[in-house]
Amino acid sequence: MSFENSNLTIFAYMSKLAQTTGAINLSQGFPDFPIDPKLIDGVVEAMRQGYNQYAPMPGLPALRNVLAERHATDYGCQYDPETEITITPGATQAIQSVIASVVRHGDEVVLFAPAYDCYAPMVEASGGVVKWVNLNPEDFSVPHDALSDAVGEKTRLIIINNPHNPCGTVWSDANVQHLHQLRQRNDFFVLADEVYEKICFLPGGFSSFGGYEKLRSYTFLVYSFGKTFHATGWKVGYVMAPSELMLPLRKFYQFAVFSVNTPVQHGLAKYIPHADYAQIAKMYKDKQMHFAKIMAATDFKPLPTYGSYYQLYDYSAVSELDDISMAEWLTREKGVATIPISVFYPTRLEIKYLRFCFAKQNNVLEEAGKRLEK
Ligand SMILES: Cc1ncc(COP(=O)(O)O)c(C=O)c1O
């Protein structure tokens, strides 16, 4: 079976290949280390206390309250927990709810390539038409002119992933100003997928779109507890938006999902006020630097990363293979699974980068390094 005829997402395909070949899996974006036992205790306690029935549709009030407080403290933004925050089964479902609530047949949606793989199929399922803007190939920065050209009267939504998967780039202030200028010209919404908000390596930390008051009226913010607390299997996230945008979103959401796992919401509500986000960012920065040191012994060349738990490596000094073949070959022959990034483009590019997930235990990263050195 090859990726092309597998009918699987690249993540499912590479993880399956890693499993069947016994390779180290640095492909799919999930950590292999345990979550904080205090978080587990909170969830178990909630189950034992009998919180096992449906939660309110938009999410547990206690959880929405702590999230409103946290965003006010971290980014200086005010969201009403009653009407402007909705808990969802993972960021993926939040993204789908945003798209389903704003995109209608024939609407244009701007996506930056490479793009996280659920965006385009969801836009198309809502009848939208994707307008692709390729990030600048040399450093994956945002091309302002190409973005201006892509935005027009039919533009309904722009989806921005920040920090970016797979590139590890972070939006600059100049990008945000440019986006806002375009909004003066055309009337669109913005979906800011900020699932890696707490994994940002910039000295000043992460600047959420929520911190820009002028973007507020047209922006949806999307988050994932799975990414932040290394509990991807829990699939719990949330979306924040002004009440005028949240109302239609909830109309869709109440029938598509209705409500999210109650004891997990109780556990999170108890845990979040005491969560050590600085420690999370430091842990990932240490891992990123450790992995960079290991990889320095190989012929793979790193691209800069400023956020997320991914690092792109240029393998052009190692092989002539295209990136999908290279990822398959590395998995089968060297025992290390990665993600080729051409699959995140609408048409396959000749691009010699692979994405490595470094959210793994140090001994796993070290063993991967040894295999790649060969
Ligand atoms: C950019 C981005 N958005 C959304 C998601 C999905 O998050 P969740 O697992 O909470 O649905 C991921 C997961 O890898 C991601 O990388």
Ligand as a Chemical Component Dictionary entry (heavy atoms), coordinates in Angstrom:
data_LIG
# 
_chem_comp.id                   LIG 
_chem_comp.type                 NON-POLYMER 
_chem_comp.pdbx_formal_charge   0 
_chem_comp.three_letter_code    LIG 
# 
loop_
_chem_comp_atom.comp_id 
_chem_comp_atom.atom_id 
_chem_comp_atom.alt_atom_id 
_chem_comp_atom.type_symbol 
_chem_comp_atom.charge 
_chem_comp_atom.model_Cartn_x 
_chem_comp_atom.model_Cartn_y 
_chem_comp_atom.model_Cartn_z 
_chem_comp_atom.pdbx_ordinal 
LIG C1 C1 C 0 -2.909 23.064 13.515 1  
LIG C2 C2 C 0 -3.796 22.081 14.165 2  
LIG N1 N1 N 0 -5.085 22.394 14.347 3  
LIG C3 C3 C 0 -5.934 21.518 14.922 4  
LIG C4 C4 C 0 -5.498 20.280 15.349 5  
LIG C5 C5 C 0 -6.490 19.324 15.958 6  
LIG O1 O1 O 0 -6.537 19.420 17.350 7  
LIG P1 P1 P 0 -7.467 18.423 18.190 8  
LIG O2 O2 O 0 -6.721 17.146 18.348 9  
LIG O3 O3 O 0 -7.714 19.124 19.485 10 
LIG O4 O4 O 0 -8.727 18.225 17.411 11 
LIG C6 C6 C 0 -4.165 19.920 15.170 12 
LIG C7 C7 C 0 -3.691 18.588 15.566 13 
LIG O5 O5 O 0 -2.635 18.119 15.178 14 
LIG C8 C8 C 0 -3.284 20.844 14.578 15 
LIG O6 O6 O 0 -1.989 20.569 14.388 16 
# 
loop_
_chem_comp_bond.comp_id 
_chem_comp_bond.atom_id_1 
_chem_comp_bond.atom_id_2 
_chem_comp_bond.value_order 
_chem_comp_bond.pdbx_ordinal 
LIG C1 C2 SING 1  
LIG C2 N1 SING 2  
LIG C2 C8 DOUB 3  
LIG N1 C3 DOUB 4  
LIG C3 C4 SING 5  
LIG C4 C5 SING 6  
LIG C4 C6 DOUB 7  
LIG C5 O1 SING 8  
LIG O1 P1 SING 9  
LIG P1 O2 DOUB 10 
LIG P1 O3 SING 11 
LIG P1 O4 SING 12 
LIG C6 C7 SING 13 
LIG C6 C8 SING 14 
LIG C7 O5 DOUB 15 
LIG C8 O6 SING 16 
# 
